[in-house]
Amino acid sequence: MQEIRLYYESLEQGSDYLLPMISEAVPKGTNIKLVKRPKKANQFPSGALYSIMSFTTPDALITAVKNGIEYPLAIIEFTEAVKTEDYELQRTYGALASYLSETFYIKISGHKESEKVFGGAEYNPFSTPKILIDQFGYEGYIIADWGTETDNKFTLQRNQNFPSCPPEIPILRSTIQAIVKSFLKSEKNWFENSIKDLKQTSSYKSYRKEVDNATGAKELLATWKARRATNLNKLRYFVNKDWVGAKINRFSHAMDPDRGILNFISFVFSKTHKIFGIYALVRPRGNDILKKDLDSLTTLRSKLKEAIAKDSGGVPSWFTDELIKAAKSAKTQNETINFQSVWEKHKTKISDNKVVATIAFLLDGMYLNHNGIKLVWDRRKLLGNSKGETLDLLKTYFSSTKFSSASALVEESNEVDEDEVTYAIAHRVLIPNKFKIVSISYPGSQGGGAILPDPDLGKAQPREYPDIIALPPSKNAKIDVLLNESKGMFRQAVIEKDTAKILCYKSDKKLQEALKETLVVAQVIDKEDTVRNIIIGVAFGVKSNTPTTWKPDEVDFIFRITDRKKWAIGIFNQALRNLIPKIEGNTNFPTVYKLTSNKNDSSQQTMIF
């Protein structure tokens, strides 16, 4: 018996957008299951799916089950990031995972421009698949180009019915259907056969022209080398005859985007170069100690302690303690120190932290600033064979091509998560009543409507993403915009905290101006329009046998789902009530499954990327 599984993070992207493409490609009666993508790798047994989840957390993952064995077919990512080099290279985790597991990586990629000038080098996204074809013969990297509005290069086109999704993209449909059809014919050589079939389609031929015309790895290295700045503290990439490196600006925030960039560099250049990270100890936005230049060993030691304190929580204390100890043992500012014994000492802990594991397994060393101490080690030895090829060692270490028994599933019955709550209020209330969804941010899938309350801070500013930003069906004197904050099952402390935060939009002028700017950039209001009458609502799920006595202040509506099956909305604003005649109904969720709670007990429980 064969079964297709579509693991998803966003119900809308999975059920409404991707699932129909699969359904069209399979024989009638084929069992297709929607499955909530697990959050952690160790929810899968050791093998290919565990390996994939160790490297990335896909927005969607297509697998097939045959004779009880589960095979990964495609990793799918939706991205709405602006087109800069950092953003493009940051998201190569999925490509590495796909290559190691011999599956497809499909990137549904929006290439809008930013209305803000924050810098960031230009990069042709088609260079990445070009490099992977040239270097490894890997043709499974597919970019489904998500276009912008014809008259607005800052805003992506949206599917009219499913606002977190693009309109139809021919190569996406062609790729998914070629993959599924090939596997259903035979699980042997399905990857090669699907590539052959795909090459016959017009959409792939057009895509391949873009790829073949893009620049490759040699040109990329030359570009990085040509940027060599007068002030090396500002340099992002370091290219030398024998080694390539990238700056690590921080250990915190999962070391993004630098972790992804180092992933790419290690993936592509490990055969020809040593790979180094350069931990920045001179930081323009730091305190006085971090701002000044590094000019002595004493300065390095003090700056290292300050940087580690600033990056608190990003890496475990044993790692930072070892860095400080290494700096203390140095006799000169630019001494080379063998760090191998440190990794061997803590080998069982490396995989517990994705930043540390990335550094240990993907790098040959790390500089403490570009002109500071150089730590070196043998990552191949850590992976099991100091004479082996890095990619082969990673494939073996993570059992990337071991196909395991299919994980047991259980049907979701009476609870909802935040994704489903947001989906329900959008599709059962707002869209049916002709509200215009400006931005919808499902968990893990931030919409395009980032609100930037502190634009002067540039990239360092916080970004706010209300779960839904919507406009009334027509201009309304009493409603300018609607904001919604969703949660999963009701927890009063969490609801109260987030309600208080979103209610600030009713009174905070800075937030109101930032919200207006977001709407102007989206070209849904004019600069002359005012944004004062802001409707605020909260949404969550409950069980019928768990009554709530919560009485929120000042919100204009509460949307509630009971036992997963019924929805109701309480409206406390008459202008809004006039626009929503139906205030209760059935959720009509599709049948979805989740993995049972059994966890992989393997000692290699690693999520490094």
Secondary structure, 3 states (H helix, E strand, C coil): CEEEEEEECCHHHHHHHHHHHHHHHCCCCCEEEEEECCCCHHHCCCCHHHHHHHHCCCCEEEEEEECCEEEEEEEEEEECCCCCHHHHHHCCHHHHHHHHHCCEEEEEEECCCCCCCCCCCCCCCCHHHHHHHHHHCCCCEEEEEECEECCEEEEECCCCCCCCCCCCCHHHHHHHHHHHHHHHHCCCCHHHHHHHHHCCCHHHHHHHHHHHHCCCHHHHHHHHHHCCCCCHHHCCEEECCCEEEEEECCCCHHHCCHHHHHHHHHHHHCCCCEEEEEECCCCCCCCHHHHCCCCCHHHHHHHHHHHHHHCCCCCCHHHHHHHHHHHHHCCCCCCEEECHHHHHHCHHHHHHCHHHHHHHHHCCEEEECCCCCEEECCHHHHCCCCCCCHHHHHHHHCCCCCCCECCCEEECCCCCCHHHHHHHHHHHHHCCCCCEEEEECECCECCCCCECCCHHHHHHCCCECCCEEEECCCCECCECEEEEEEEEECCHHHHHHHHHHHHHHHCCHHHHHHHHHHHHHCCCCCCCCCCCCEEEEEEEEECCCCCCCCCCCCCCEEEEEECCCEEEEEECCHHHHCCCCCCEEECCCCCEEEECCCCCCCCCCCCCC
